[in-house]
Amino acid sequence: MVTLGAVARPQLPPERLRPLARAAEQAGLAEVWLWEDCFAEGGLTAAAALLASTDRLRVGVGILPTPLRNVALTAMEVATAERLFPGRLTVGVGHGVQEWMGQVGARPDSPLTLLREYATALRALLAGQQVSTRGSYVTLDRVRLAWPPTTPMPVLAGAVGPRTLRLTAEVADGTILTAGTTPEAIAAARQVLAAARADAGRTGRHQVVVYVLTAFGPGGRERAEAEAREWGLDLDPHALLAGGPADVAAGVRAFAEAGADTVVLQPPGDEPDPEGFVRFAGQVQALLT
């Protein structure tokens, strides 16, 4: 069965995050996702606050920009949150927005090389291994977490282009796809992921998470399309969800049938009622179970 989530977008002030998380849990929504956008909320700080404010809600952070964070610090923070709230945190890493990385003096010459080194080291650290490596970007000398997760914890990675998609298949446990991805594109991505994982000797299920622009209520499709234009996204009607809970649930099923394990509903940036959005998402969740 597909897992449903909703994004708490970084336009939302930090003090609004805990009430939104509680509203999502009360509505029966499975997950709330966060973005670590520069220069808004810290992803893991916000995730810890949401986890502490709820009892069952799972929280995803997708993505943490690899140029912005030392991999050992990321591993420490992720492992600490996982041990405090077992099984309720999902973390994805990725390139980040290169313009923002340049603003802080952290733009890499090869984002793909950095992501390869980073995801490989992060997975090993979270598995409790002692890691020594000297790469182009990631250097560790006999680093081992004192408090690694007590159970295996997957590491996801964000992908847009085909090269990054193949890399995530090789070095990550799942892939996060951005808004604007159609069900047809998910099915195609699944084929690329399967081939790349076979080439790398990887086995088991590779999780696919997709963000989907969604607007509830009258005029929802127009609002979603306006948001897509603002992002410069393809206005393929199959990439957007709009209308009432039943309409959105039908669209979510199409994404699931194409190969998405988790569909994360992404409200427009001007969403006037974020708590209302997650309550609507909870109604969609009920229709999917």
Buried (B, 14 or more C-beta within 10 A) or exposed (E): EBBBBBBBBBBBEEEEBBEBBBBBBBBBBBBBBBBBBBEBBBBBBBBBBBBEBBEEBBBBBBBBBBBBBEBBEBBBBBBBBBBEBEEBBBBBBBBBEBEBBEEEEBBBEEBBBBBBBBBBBBBBBBBBBEBEBEBEBBBBEEBBBEEBBEEEBBBBBBBBEEEBBBBBBBBBBBBBBBBBBBBEBBBBBBEBBBEBBEEEEBEEEBBBBBBBBBBBEEEBBEBBBBBBEEEEBBEBEBBBBBBBBEBBBEBBBBBBEBBBBBBBBBBBEEBEEBBBBBBBBBBBBBBBE
